[in-house]
């Protein structure tokens, strides 16, 4: 997933930040791709709709503290 994919999915910077529990300034500082750990979290939150880059990463696993809706 790219940053733009994430922003489009959640509806912008502020909504993305709220969905993953960070400040909007954190999301604004991402480069082309969200950080690797955030990509895994986002993949879980979106039930796999958004996939991590590169695709050769091991699969994400639900962690008990991860909020999955």
JOFEN-V161844 format. One record per pair of residues at least 4 apart in sequence whose ideal C-beta (glycine too) atoms are under 7 Angstrom apart, sorted by the first residue. I is the first residue (numbers start at 0). J is the second residue. Records with the same first field share a line. If there is no record, write none. Layout:
I->J, J
This chain:
0->4, 5, 33, 38, 41, 49, 50, 51, 52
1->31, 32
2->6, 29, 31, 32, 33
3->7
4->8, 49
5->9, 15, 33, 41, 49
6->11, 12, 15
8->45, 48, 49
9->14, 15, 18
10->14
11->15
12->16, 23, 26, 27
13->17, 23
14->18
15->19, 26
16->21, 22, 23, 25, 26
18->44
19->37, 40, 41, 44
21->25, 26
23->27
24->28
29->33, 34
32->38, 52
33->37, 38, 41
35->39
36->40
37->41
38->42, 51, 52
39->43, 51, 59
40->44, 65
41->45, 49
42->47, 49, 50, 51, 59
43->59, 61, 65, 67
44->67, 68
45->49
50->54
51->56
61->65, 67
